Each structure stands twice: as C-alpha cells, then as structure tokens.
C-alpha cells in the first residue's frame, strides 16, 4: 500500500463520475464489474495531473456497476 491508501472515492451520477484524493504524477487504476461478486477488471489507468483524481465512465451500465480505485504499480 502507498502512503495515500486507503482513500475515499466519491461517485456522482449520471453518468457515473468517480473522484478521489490523488497525488500529482501518480497512476491510478480504475477497476469495475457489473456483478458485486464478480471479478474486477481494469477499465483504465489515470495519471493524476492535480490533487483530485477524476474519471467518468464512458460506457455506463444501465443498472448496476461496481468500482474500485487503486494506485497503479
């Protein structure tokens, strides 16, 4: 775990927009799945350009989607 983990992820809707406290220049993986018990898959990797990481799902699921953010190795 990095120095900034764990951290809170905020979710805005619609469409789903995730925001989290970030470190400039650090990479973050956005993971997601359509089933709560399903395996998470990397949807994208974001390199933070400021103190707030942000990602909007370009293909939101019509019902449920579950997300997680992690620092990228």
Residue pairs with C-beta under 8 A, 6 or more apart in sequence:
1 71
2 26
2 71
4 21
4 22
4 23
4 26
4 71
5 70
5 71
7 20
7 21
7 69
8 20
8 21
9 18
9 19
9 20
9 67
9 68
9 69
10 18
10 19
10 20
11 17
11 18
11 67
12 18
12 19
14 60
15 56
15 57
15 58
15 60
16 56
16 57
16 60
16 65
16 67
17 54
17 55
17 56
17 57
18 30
18 53
18 54
18 55
18 56
18 57
18 67
18 69
19 52
19 53
19 54
20 28
20 52
20 53
20 69
21 51
21 52
21 53
22 28
22 48
22 50
22 51
22 52
22 53
23 48
23 51
24 48
24 49
24 50
24 51
25 47
25 48
26 47
26 48
26 71
26 72
27 45
27 46
27 47
27 48
27 71
27 72
28 45
28 46
28 47
28 48
28 53
28 69
28 70
28 71
28 72
29 42
29 44
29 45
29 69
29 70
29 71
29 72
30 42
30 43
30 44
30 45
30 46
30 55
30 67
30 68
30 69
31 40
31 41
31 42
31 43
31 67
31 68
31 69
31 70
32 40
32 41
32 43
32 57
32 65
32 66
32 67
32 68
33 39
33 40
33 41
33 65
33 66
34 61
34 63
34 64
34 65
34 66
35 64
35 66
36 64
36 66
38 66
40 66
40 68
43 57
44 55
45 72
46 53
46 54
46 55
53 69
57 65
